[in-house]
Amino acid sequence: MAINENKRRAIKAVAAVAAVAVLWSSAFSVSAKTNSNEGSTTTETQVSGSEEIILPDGDALRSNGEIGMNVVEGVTVDIKVGTQDYKSYDVPKSTVKDALDHANITLGEDDTVNKSLKAKVTNKTKIKVNRVSYKKKVKTEKISYKTVTKDTVSLYAGQKKVAQKGVNGKKKVTYTKKIVNGKVKKVVVTNTKVVKKAKKKVVLVGTKRKNYWMIANNPTSFNTKSSGGAGTILDHNGKKIAYKKVFSGSSTAYYAPAGAGTSIGDTVHIGGVAVNPNMIPYGSKLYIESPDGSFVYGYAVANDTGGFAYTGAALVDCFYPTYDMCVQFGRRNLNVYVLA
Protein backbone atom coordinates (compact mmCIF):
# COMPACT_ATOMS: atom_id res chain seq x y z
CA MET A 1 0.00 0.00 0.00
CA ALA A 2 1.55 3.38 -1.02
CA ILE A 3 1.40 6.54 1.10
CA ASN A 4 -0.54 9.36 -0.61
CA GLU A 5 0.89 12.83 -1.13
CA ASN A 6 -0.87 14.41 1.86
CA LYS A 7 0.52 11.77 4.19
CA ARG A 8 3.96 12.09 2.64
CA ARG A 9 4.04 15.81 3.38
CA ALA A 10 2.80 15.09 6.86
CA ILE A 11 5.69 12.87 7.92
CA LYS A 12 8.63 14.94 6.64
CA ALA A 13 10.61 15.83 9.70
CA VAL A 14 13.95 14.09 10.17
CA ALA A 15 16.77 12.92 7.77
CA ALA A 16 15.62 12.06 4.21
CA VAL A 17 15.62 8.41 3.23
CA ALA A 18 15.70 7.70 -0.57
CA ALA A 19 12.92 5.20 -1.06
CA VAL A 20 9.61 4.34 -2.64
CA ALA A 21 6.62 4.46 -0.40
CA VAL A 22 5.34 1.02 0.42
CA LEU A 23 3.45 -0.04 3.52
CA TRP A 24 3.69 -3.71 4.31
CA SER A 25 0.63 -3.96 6.45
CA SER A 26 -2.50 -2.27 7.53
CA ALA A 27 -1.75 -3.16 11.13
CA PHE A 28 -0.87 0.43 12.07
CA SER A 29 -2.68 3.72 12.27
CA VAL A 30 -1.87 7.17 10.87
CA SER A 31 -3.13 10.41 12.43
CA ALA A 32 -2.19 14.03 11.67
CA LYS A 33 -2.24 17.38 13.43
CA THR A 34 -1.45 20.85 12.09
CA ASN A 35 0.86 23.29 13.92
CA SER A 36 1.01 27.02 13.13
CA ASN A 37 4.12 29.03 14.02
CA GLU A 38 4.61 32.64 12.92
CA GLY A 39 3.09 32.31 9.49
CA SER A 40 4.36 28.77 8.73
CA THR A 41 2.30 25.63 8.94
CA THR A 42 3.58 22.08 9.37
CA THR A 43 1.63 18.88 9.48
CA GLU A 44 2.83 16.01 11.58
CA THR A 45 1.56 12.48 10.98
CA GLN A 46 1.74 9.98 13.78
CA VAL A 47 2.13 6.32 12.84
CA SER A 48 1.54 3.57 15.36
CA GLY A 49 1.78 -0.18 14.99
CA SER A 50 4.37 -2.94 15.07
CA GLU A 51 4.95 -3.70 11.38
CA GLU A 52 7.41 -2.53 8.72
CA ILE A 53 7.10 0.57 6.55
CA ILE A 54 9.03 1.73 3.50
CA LEU A 55 9.27 5.49 3.11
CA PRO A 56 9.12 7.37 -0.20
CA ASP A 57 12.03 9.40 -1.55
CA GLY A 58 12.68 12.50 0.56
CA ASP A 59 10.26 11.50 3.30
CA ALA A 60 11.23 11.02 6.91
CA LEU A 61 9.71 9.57 10.04
CA ARG A 62 9.82 11.07 13.52
CA SER A 63 9.23 8.60 16.30
CA ASN A 64 7.36 9.46 19.45
CA GLY A 65 9.17 6.65 21.16
CA GLU A 66 6.16 4.39 21.25
CA ILE A 67 5.97 2.77 17.84
CA GLY A 68 7.91 -0.44 17.14
CA MET A 69 8.08 -0.65 13.36
CA ASN A 70 11.11 -0.82 11.07
CA VAL A 71 11.73 1.84 8.45
CA VAL A 72 13.20 0.36 5.20
CA GLU A 73 14.51 2.15 2.12
CA GLY A 74 12.64 1.15 -1.05
CA VAL A 75 12.79 1.26 -4.86
CA THR A 76 10.44 0.66 -7.77
CA VAL A 77 11.27 -2.29 -10.06
CA ASP A 78 9.61 -3.66 -13.21
CA ILE A 79 8.93 -7.39 -13.22
CA LYS A 80 7.76 -9.53 -16.15
CA VAL A 81 6.54 -13.07 -15.47
CA GLY A 82 6.19 -15.50 -18.38
CA THR A 83 4.10 -14.01 -21.18
CA GLN A 84 2.69 -11.21 -19.00
CA ASP A 85 3.61 -7.57 -19.50
CA TYR A 86 6.02 -5.78 -17.18
CA LYS A 87 4.44 -4.55 -13.92
CA SER A 88 5.87 -2.08 -11.41
CA TYR A 89 6.38 -3.14 -7.81
CA ASP A 90 7.49 -1.16 -4.73
CA VAL A 91 10.05 -3.36 -3.01
CA PRO A 92 12.87 -3.02 -0.47
CA LYS A 93 16.19 -1.80 -1.81
CA SER A 94 17.73 -5.22 -1.46
CA THR A 95 18.30 -8.23 -3.75
CA VAL A 96 16.42 -9.62 -6.75
CA LYS A 97 15.31 -12.54 -4.59
CA ASP A 98 13.85 -10.20 -1.95
CA ALA A 99 12.12 -8.19 -4.68
CA LEU A 100 10.43 -11.32 -6.04
CA ASP A 101 9.45 -12.43 -2.55
CA HIS A 102 7.87 -9.06 -1.69
CA ALA A 103 6.05 -9.09 -5.04
CA ASN A 104 4.63 -12.52 -4.11
CA ILE A 105 6.23 -14.16 -7.17
CA THR A 106 7.22 -17.76 -6.55
CA LEU A 107 9.86 -19.39 -8.73
CA GLY A 108 9.26 -22.89 -10.02
CA GLU A 109 11.97 -25.54 -9.79
CA ASP A 110 13.04 -25.00 -13.43
CA ASP A 111 12.19 -21.31 -13.83
CA THR A 112 14.98 -18.91 -14.78
CA VAL A 113 15.59 -15.23 -14.05
CA ASN A 114 17.50 -12.80 -16.23
CA LYS A 115 19.54 -11.61 -13.25
CA SER A 116 21.33 -13.22 -10.35
CA LEU A 117 19.05 -13.63 -7.35
CA LYS A 118 21.81 -12.07 -5.27
CA ALA A 119 22.09 -8.97 -7.45
CA LYS A 120 21.08 -5.61 -5.89
CA VAL A 121 18.05 -3.79 -7.28
CA THR A 122 17.74 -0.07 -7.99
CA ASN A 123 14.99 2.14 -9.32
CA LYS A 124 13.61 0.79 -12.63
CA THR A 125 15.56 -2.48 -12.46
CA LYS A 126 13.93 -4.85 -14.95
CA ILE A 127 13.50 -8.42 -13.79
CA LYS A 128 12.27 -11.09 -16.19
CA VAL A 129 11.07 -14.47 -14.95
CA ASN A 130 10.88 -17.28 -17.53
CA ARG A 131 8.42 -20.02 -16.68
CA VAL A 132 10.09 -23.29 -17.68
CA SER A 133 8.46 -26.72 -17.82
CA TYR A 134 9.21 -30.09 -19.39
CA LYS A 135 6.91 -32.52 -21.18
CA LYS A 136 7.76 -36.10 -22.12
CA LYS A 137 6.41 -38.19 -24.98
CA VAL A 138 7.22 -41.83 -25.77
CA LYS A 139 7.20 -43.05 -29.38
CA THR A 140 7.67 -46.55 -30.79
CA GLU A 141 10.15 -46.44 -33.65
CA LYS A 142 11.68 -48.87 -36.12
CA ILE A 143 15.23 -50.16 -35.82
CA SER A 144 16.38 -50.79 -39.39
CA TYR A 145 18.24 -54.02 -39.90
CA LYS A 146 21.82 -54.01 -41.17
CA THR A 147 23.13 -55.94 -44.13
CA VAL A 148 26.39 -57.84 -43.88
CA THR A 149 28.19 -59.82 -46.57
CA LYS A 150 30.20 -63.00 -46.19
CA ASP A 151 32.48 -64.59 -48.75
CA THR A 152 31.77 -68.19 -49.67
CA VAL A 153 33.39 -70.73 -51.96
CA SER A 154 30.02 -72.41 -52.44
CA LEU A 155 29.14 -69.75 -55.05
CA TYR A 156 30.98 -68.61 -58.14
CA ALA A 157 32.54 -65.17 -58.21
CA GLY A 158 29.87 -62.62 -59.04
CA GLN A 159 27.06 -64.72 -57.59
CA LYS A 160 25.15 -63.70 -54.47
CA LYS A 161 22.69 -65.45 -52.21
CA VAL A 162 20.68 -64.25 -49.23
CA ALA A 163 21.48 -66.61 -46.38
CA GLN A 164 19.39 -64.81 -43.77
CA LYS A 165 16.60 -62.32 -44.29
CA GLY A 166 16.78 -59.04 -42.39
CA VAL A 167 14.08 -58.20 -39.85
CA ASN A 168 13.52 -54.71 -38.45
CA GLY A 169 13.45 -54.22 -34.69
CA LYS A 170 11.53 -51.83 -32.43
CA LYS A 171 12.50 -49.33 -29.79
CA LYS A 172 10.68 -46.97 -27.43
CA VAL A 173 12.17 -43.49 -27.58
CA THR A 174 11.41 -40.86 -24.93
CA TYR A 175 11.44 -37.30 -26.25
CA THR A 176 11.54 -34.46 -23.70
CA LYS A 177 10.31 -31.01 -24.71
CA LYS A 178 11.62 -27.92 -22.96
CA ILE A 179 8.79 -25.36 -22.83
CA VAL A 180 9.67 -21.74 -22.02
CA ASN A 181 6.80 -19.31 -21.47
CA GLY A 182 4.41 -21.66 -23.26
CA LYS A 183 6.59 -22.25 -26.33
CA VAL A 184 8.65 -25.35 -27.18
CA LYS A 185 12.29 -24.30 -27.31
CA LYS A 186 14.10 -27.63 -27.46
CA VAL A 187 13.39 -31.34 -27.96
CA VAL A 188 15.94 -33.95 -26.89
CA VAL A 189 16.01 -37.74 -26.64
CA THR A 190 16.27 -38.60 -22.96
CA ASN A 191 15.82 -42.35 -23.07
CA THR A 192 15.84 -45.23 -25.57
CA LYS A 193 14.70 -48.76 -24.80
CA VAL A 194 15.00 -51.60 -27.31
CA VAL A 195 11.90 -53.81 -27.17
CA LYS A 196 12.78 -55.97 -30.18
CA LYS A 197 16.25 -56.43 -31.60
CA ALA A 198 16.79 -56.13 -35.33
CA LYS A 199 17.93 -59.21 -37.19
CA LYS A 200 20.69 -58.56 -39.70
CA LYS A 201 20.50 -59.59 -43.31
CA VAL A 202 23.30 -61.92 -44.38
CA VAL A 203 24.31 -62.03 -48.04
CA LEU A 204 26.75 -64.66 -49.29
CA VAL A 205 29.14 -63.46 -51.98
CA GLY A 206 30.76 -66.08 -54.17
CA THR A 207 34.54 -66.31 -54.46
CA LYS A 208 34.81 -69.58 -56.39
CA ARG A 209 36.47 -69.24 -59.81
CA LYS A 210 34.59 -70.69 -62.76
CA ASN A 211 36.00 -73.91 -64.22
CA TYR A 212 34.46 -73.23 -67.61
CA TRP A 213 35.01 -74.63 -71.08
CA MET A 214 34.16 -73.49 -74.59
CA ILE A 215 33.53 -75.65 -77.60
CA ALA A 216 35.26 -73.08 -79.78
CA ASN A 217 37.12 -69.86 -79.13
CA ASN A 218 34.74 -66.88 -79.12
CA PRO A 219 36.71 -63.70 -79.87
CA THR A 220 33.68 -61.43 -79.52
CA SER A 221 34.05 -58.68 -76.90
CA PHE A 222 32.39 -55.38 -76.03
CA ASN A 223 33.20 -52.26 -74.11
CA THR A 224 30.62 -52.70 -71.39
CA LYS A 225 29.69 -50.61 -68.39
CA SER A 226 31.11 -51.66 -65.06
CA SER A 227 28.05 -50.69 -63.03
CA GLY A 228 24.35 -49.94 -63.32
CA GLY A 229 21.59 -52.03 -64.83
CA ALA A 230 19.75 -54.77 -62.99
CA GLY A 231 22.90 -56.41 -61.70
CA THR A 232 26.49 -57.32 -62.33
CA ILE A 233 28.40 -60.52 -63.03
CA LEU A 234 31.99 -61.45 -63.67
CA ASP A 235 32.88 -62.68 -67.14
CA HIS A 236 35.27 -65.57 -67.78
CA ASN A 237 38.20 -63.17 -67.47
CA GLY A 238 37.09 -61.89 -64.06
CA LYS A 239 35.86 -58.56 -65.45
CA LYS A 240 32.72 -57.11 -63.84
CA ILE A 241 30.00 -56.42 -66.37
CA ALA A 242 26.53 -54.93 -65.93
CA TYR A 243 23.33 -56.33 -67.34
CA LYS A 244 19.83 -54.91 -67.53
CA LYS A 245 17.94 -58.17 -68.05
CA VAL A 246 18.60 -61.91 -67.94
CA PHE A 247 16.78 -64.81 -69.61
CA SER A 248 17.21 -68.47 -68.65
CA GLY A 249 16.18 -71.47 -70.68
CA SER A 250 17.03 -74.45 -72.84
CA SER A 251 19.24 -73.54 -75.80
CA THR A 252 20.59 -75.18 -78.95
CA ALA A 253 23.33 -74.68 -81.55
CA TYR A 254 23.33 -74.37 -85.35
CA TYR A 255 25.90 -74.15 -88.17
CA ALA A 256 26.01 -72.68 -91.63
CA PRO A 257 28.62 -72.35 -94.41
CA ALA A 258 31.15 -69.56 -94.00
CA GLY A 259 29.90 -66.25 -95.41
CA ALA A 260 26.24 -67.18 -95.02
CA GLY A 261 24.02 -64.22 -94.18
CA THR A 262 21.93 -63.61 -91.11
CA SER A 263 18.54 -61.99 -90.62
CA ILE A 264 20.07 -58.53 -90.16
CA GLY A 265 22.43 -58.81 -93.17
CA ASP A 266 25.43 -59.81 -91.09
CA THR A 267 27.54 -62.90 -91.83
CA VAL A 268 27.49 -65.91 -89.53
CA HIS A 269 30.31 -66.12 -86.97
CA ILE A 270 31.07 -67.48 -83.52
CA GLY A 271 29.47 -64.98 -81.17
CA GLY A 272 26.39 -64.52 -83.36
CA VAL A 273 23.19 -66.12 -82.06
CA ALA A 274 19.65 -66.58 -83.32
CA VAL A 275 16.89 -65.24 -81.05
CA ASN A 276 13.24 -64.36 -80.94
CA PRO A 277 13.52 -60.61 -81.73
CA ASN A 278 10.25 -59.99 -79.91
CA MET A 279 12.02 -61.09 -76.73
CA ILE A 280 15.61 -60.06 -77.43
CA PRO A 281 15.79 -57.30 -80.06
CA TYR A 282 18.21 -57.61 -82.99
CA GLY A 283 21.58 -56.06 -82.27
CA SER A 284 21.39 -56.68 -78.52
CA LYS A 285 24.76 -57.24 -76.88
CA LEU A 286 24.74 -60.43 -74.86
CA TYR A 287 26.80 -62.55 -72.52
CA ILE A 288 25.93 -66.26 -72.45
CA GLU A 289 26.92 -68.96 -69.95
CA SER A 290 25.43 -71.88 -68.07
CA PRO A 291 23.81 -71.10 -64.71
CA ASP A 292 26.62 -72.82 -62.81
CA GLY A 293 29.30 -71.19 -64.93
CA SER A 294 30.73 -74.50 -66.09
CA PHE A 295 30.07 -73.64 -69.75
CA VAL A 296 30.64 -70.23 -71.32
CA TYR A 297 29.64 -69.22 -74.84
CA GLY A 298 30.86 -65.73 -74.00
CA TYR A 299 30.01 -62.37 -75.55
CA ALA A 300 27.50 -62.49 -78.37
CA VAL A 301 25.22 -60.37 -80.50
CA ALA A 302 21.62 -61.14 -81.52
CA ASN A 303 21.89 -61.19 -85.34
CA ASP A 304 19.67 -64.03 -86.55
CA THR A 305 16.42 -65.87 -85.93
CA GLY A 306 14.63 -69.08 -86.86
CA GLY A 307 11.40 -71.03 -86.51
CA PHE A 308 12.56 -72.46 -83.17
CA ALA A 309 12.49 -68.99 -81.63
CA TYR A 310 8.80 -68.38 -82.32
CA THR A 311 7.65 -71.82 -81.19
CA GLY A 312 9.58 -71.61 -77.91
CA ALA A 313 11.66 -74.69 -78.75
CA ALA A 314 14.78 -72.90 -77.51
CA LEU A 315 15.84 -69.64 -75.88
CA VAL A 316 18.78 -69.04 -78.24
CA ASP A 317 20.52 -70.90 -81.07
CA CYS A 318 24.28 -70.42 -80.80
CA PHE A 319 26.30 -70.44 -84.03
CA TYR A 320 29.21 -72.85 -84.57
CA PRO A 321 31.14 -73.34 -87.82
CA THR A 322 30.83 -77.16 -87.87
CA TYR A 323 28.18 -79.78 -87.37
CA ASP A 324 30.36 -81.72 -84.90
CA MET A 325 30.62 -78.68 -82.65
CA CYS A 326 26.86 -78.37 -82.67
CA VAL A 327 26.49 -82.02 -81.73
CA GLN A 328 28.99 -81.53 -78.92
CA PHE A 329 27.00 -78.57 -77.71
CA GLY A 330 23.76 -80.54 -77.85
CA ARG A 331 21.04 -78.89 -75.81
CA ARG A 332 21.82 -77.18 -72.55
CA ASN A 333 20.36 -74.64 -70.14
CA LEU A 334 21.91 -71.17 -70.48
CA ASN A 335 21.65 -67.76 -68.92
CA VAL A 336 21.46 -65.01 -71.56
CA TYR A 337 22.41 -61.64 -70.05
CA VAL A 338 21.32 -58.58 -72.04
CA LEU A 339 24.15 -56.15 -71.36
CA ALA A 340 23.57 -52.59 -70.21
C-alpha positions in Angstrom: 0.0 0.0 0.0 1.6 3.4 -1.0 1.4 6.5 1.1 -0.5 9.4 -0.6 0.9 12.8 -1.1 -0.9 14.4 1.9 0.5 11.8 4.2 4.0 12.1 2.6 4.0 15.8 3.4 2.8 15.1 6.9 5.7 12.9 7.9 8.6 14.9 6.6 10.6 15.8 9.7 14.0 14.1 10.2 16.8 12.9 7.8 15.6 12.1 4.2 15.6 8.4 3.2 15.7 7.7 -0.6 12.9 5.2 -1.1 9.6 4.3 -2.6 6.6 4.5 -0.4 5.3 1.0 0.4 3.5 0.0 3.5 3.7 -3.7 4.3 0.6 -4.0 6.5 -2.5 -2.3 7.5 -1.7 -3.2 11.1 -0.9 0.4 12.1 -2.7 3.7 12.3 -1.9 7.2 10.9 -3.1 10.4 12.4 -2.2 14.0 11.7 -2.2 17.4 13.4 -1.4 20.8 12.1 0.9 23.3 13.9 1.0 27.0 13.1 4.1 29.0 14.0 4.6 32.6 12.9 3.1 32.3 9.5 4.4 28.8 8.7 2.3 25.6 8.9 3.6 22.1 9.4 1.6 18.9 9.5 2.8 16.0 11.6 1.6 12.5 11.0 1.7 10.0 13.8 2.1 6.3 12.8 1.5 3.6 15.4 1.8 -0.2 15.0 4.4 -2.9 15.1 4.9 -3.7 11.4 7.4 -2.5 8.7 7.1 0.6 6.6 9.0 1.7 3.5 9.3 5.5 3.1 9.1 7.4 -0.2 12.0 9.4 -1.6 12.7 12.5 0.6 10.3 11.5 3.3 11.2 11.0 6.9 9.7 9.6 10.0 9.8 11.1 13.5 9.2 8.6 16.3 7.4 9.5 19.5 9.2 6.6 21.2 6.2 4.4 21.3 6.0 2.8 17.8 7.9 -0.4 17.1 8.1 -0.6 13.4 11.1 -0.8 11.1 11.7 1.8 8.5 13.2 0.4 5.2 14.5 2.2 2.1 12.6 1.1 -1.0 12.8 1.3 -4.9 10.4 0.7 -7.8 11.3 -2.3 -10.1 9.6 -3.7 -13.2 8.9 -7.4 -13.2 7.8 -9.5 -16.1 6.5 -13.1 -15.5 6.2 -15.5 -18.4 4.1 -14.0 -21.2 2.7 -11.2 -19.0 3.6 -7.6 -19.5 6.0 -5.8 -17.2 4.4 -4.6 -13.9 5.9 -2.1 -11.4 6.4 -3.1 -7.8 7.5 -1.2 -4.7 10.1 -3.4 -3.0 12.9 -3.0 -0.5 16.2 -1.8 -1.8 17.7 -5.2 -1.5 18.3 -8.2 -3.8 16.4 -9.6 -6.7 15.3 -12.5 -4.6 13.8 -10.2 -1.9 12.1 -8.2 -4.7 10.4 -11.3 -6.0 9.4 -12.4 -2.5 7.9 -9.1 -1.7 6.1 -9.1 -5.0 4.6 -12.5 -4.1 6.2 -14.2 -7.2 7.2 -17.8 -6.5 9.9 -19.4 -8.7 9.3 -22.9 -10.0 12.0 -25.5 -9.8 13.0 -25.0 -13.4 12.2 -21.3 -13.8 15.0 -18.9 -14.8 15.6 -15.2 -14.0 17.5 -12.8 -16.2 19.5 -11.6 -13.3 21.3 -13.2 -10.3 19.0 -13.6 -7.4 21.8 -12.1 -5.3 22.1 -9.0 -7.5 21.1 -5.6 -5.9 18.1 -3.8 -7.3 17.7 -0.1 -8.0 15.0 2.1 -9.3 13.6 0.8 -12.6 15.6 -2.5 -12.5 13.9 -4.9 -14.9 13.5 -8.4 -13.8 12.3 -11.1 -16.2 11.1 -14.5 -14.9 10.9 -17.3 -17.5 8.4 -20.0 -16.7 10.1 -23.3 -17.7 8.5 -26.7 -17.8 9.2 -30.1 -19.4 6.9 -32.5 -21.2 7.8 -36.1 -22.1 6.4 -38.2 -25.0 7.2 -41.8 -25.8 7.2 -43.1 -29.4 7.7 -46.6 -30.8 10.2 -46.4 -33.7 11.7 -48.9 -36.1 15.2 -50.2 -35.8 16.4 -50.8 -39.4 18.2 -54.0 -39.9 21.8 -54.0 -41.2 23.1 -55.9 -44.1 26.4 -57.8 -43.9 28.2 -59.8 -46.6 30.2 -63.0 -46.2 32.5 -64.6 -48.7 31.8 -68.2 -49.7 33.4 -70.7 -52.0 30.0 -72.4 -52.4 29.1 -69.7 -55.0 31.0 -68.6 -58.1 32.5 -65.2 -58.2 29.9 -62.6 -59.0 27.1 -64.7 -57.6 25.1 -63.7 -54.5 22.7 -65.4 -52.2 20.7 -64.3 -49.2 21.5 -66.6 -46.4 19.4 -64.8 -43.8 16.6 -62.3 -44.3 16.8 -59.0 -42.4 14.1 -58.2 -39.9 13.5 -54.7 -38.4 13.5 -54.2 -34.7 11.5 -51.8 -32.4 12.5 -49.3 -29.8 10.7 -47.0 -27.4 12.2 -43.5 -27.6 11.4 -40.9 -24.9 11.4 -37.3 -26.2 11.5 -34.5 -23.7 10.3 -31.0 -24.7 11.6 -27.9 -23.0 8.8 -25.4 -22.8 9.7 -21.7 -22.0 6.8 -19.3 -21.5 4.4 -21.7 -23.3 6.6 -22.2 -26.3 8.6 -25.3 -27.2 12.3 -24.3 -27.3 14.1 -27.6 -27.5 13.4 -31.3 -28.0 15.9 -33.9 -26.9 16.0 -37.7 -26.6 16.3 -38.6 -23.0 15.8 -42.3 -23.1 15.8 -45.2 -25.6 14.7 -48.8 -24.8 15.0 -51.6 -27.3 11.9 -53.8 -27.2 12.8 -56.0 -30.2 16.3 -56.4 -31.6 16.8 -56.1 -35.3 17.9 -59.2 -37.2 20.7 -58.6 -39.7 20.5 -59.6 -43.3 23.3 -61.9 -44.4 24.3 -62.0 -48.0 26.8 -64.7 -49.3 29.1 -63.5 -52.0 30.8 -66.1 -54.2 34.5 -66.3 -54.5 34.8 -69.6 -56.4 36.5 -69.2 -59.8 34.6 -70.7 -62.8 36.0 -73.9 -64.2 34.5 -73.2 -67.6 35.0 -74.6 -71.1 34.2 -73.5 -74.6 33.5 -75.6 -77.6 35.3 -73.1 -79.8 37.1 -69.9 -79.1 34.7 -66.9 -79.1 36.7 -63.7 -79.9 33.7 -61.4 -79.5 34.0 -58.7 -76.9 32.4 -55.4 -76.0 33.2 -52.3 -74.1 30.6 -52.7 -71.4 29.7 -50.6 -68.4 31.1 -51.7 -65.1 28.0 -50.7 -63.0 24.4 -49.9 -63.3 21.6 -52.0 -64.8 19.8 -54.8 -63.0 22.9 -56.4 -61.7 26.5 -57.3 -62.3 28.4 -60.5 -63.0 32.0 -61.4 -63.7 32.9 -62.7 -67.1 35.3 -65.6 -67.8 38.2 -63.2 -67.5 37.1 -61.9 -64.1 35.9 -58.6 -65.4 32.7 -57.1 -63.8 30.0 -56.4 -66.4 26.5 -54.9 -65.9 23.3 -56.3 -67.3 19.8 -54.9 -67.5 17.9 -58.2 -68.1 18.6 -61.9 -67.9 16.8 -64.8 -69.6 17.2 -68.5 -68.7 16.2 -71.5 -70.7 17.0 -74.4 -72.8 19.2 -73.5 -75.8 20.6 -75.2 -78.9 23.3 -74.7 -81.5 23.3 -74.4 -85.4 25.9 -74.1 -88.2 26.0 -72.7 -91.6 28.6 -72.3 -94.4 31.2 -69.6 -94.0 29.9 -66.2 -95.4 26.2 -67.2 -95.0 24.0 -64.2 -94.2 21.9 -63.6 -91.1 18.5 -62.0 -90.6 20.1 -58.5 -90.2 22.4 -58.8 -93.2 25.4 -59.8 -91.1 27.5 -62.9 -91.8 27.5 -65.9 -89.5 30.3 -66.1 -87.0 31.1 -67.5 -83.5 29.5 -65.0 -81.2 26.4 -64.5 -83.4 23.2 -66.1 -82.1 19.6 -66.6 -83.3 16.9 -65.2 -81.1 13.2 -64.4 -80.9 13.5 -60.6 -81.7 10.3 -60.0 -79.9 12.0 -61.1 -76.7 15.6 -60.1 -77.4 15.8 -57.3 -80.1 18.2 -57.6 -83.0 21.6 -56.1 -82.3 21.4 -56.7 -78.5 24.8 -57.2 -76.9 24.7 -60.4 -74.9 26.8 -62.5 -72.5 25.9 -66.3 -72.4 26.9 -69.0 -70.0 25.4 -71.9 -68.1 23.8 -71.1 -64.7 26.6 -72.8 -62.8 29.3 -71.2 -64.9 30.7 -74.5 -66.1 30.1 -73.6 -69.7 30.6 -70.2 -71.3 29.6 -69.2 -74.8 30.9 -65.7 -74.0 30.0 -62.4 -75.6 27.5 -62.5 -78.4 25.2 -60.4 -80.5 21.6 -61.1 -81.5 21.9 -61.2 -85.3 19.7 -64.0 -86.5 16.4 -65.9 -85.9 14.6 -69.1 -86.9 11.4 -71.0 -86.5 12.6 -72.5 -83.2 12.5 -69.0 -81.6 8.8 -68.4 -82.3 7.7 -71.8 -81.2 9.6 -71.6 -77.9 11.7 -74.7 -78.7 14.8 -72.9 -77.5 15.8 -69.6 -75.9 18.8 -69.0 -78.2 20.5 -70.9 -81.1 24.3 -70.4 -80.8 26.3 -70.4 -84.0 29.2 -72.9 -84.6 31.1 -73.3 -87.8 30.8 -77.2 -87.9 28.2 -79.8 -87.4 30.4 -81.7 -84.9 30.6 -78.7 -82.6 26.9 -78.4 -82.7 26.5 -82.0 -81.7 29.0 -81.5 -78.9 27.0 -78.6 -77.7 23.8 -80.5 -77.8 21.0 -78.9 -75.8 21.8 -77.2 -72.5 20.4 -74.6 -70.1 21.9 -71.2 -70.5 21.6 -67.8 -68.9 21.5 -65.0 -71.6 22.4 -61.6 -70.1 21.3 -58.6 -72.0 24.1 -56.1 -71.4 23.6 -52.6 -70.2 
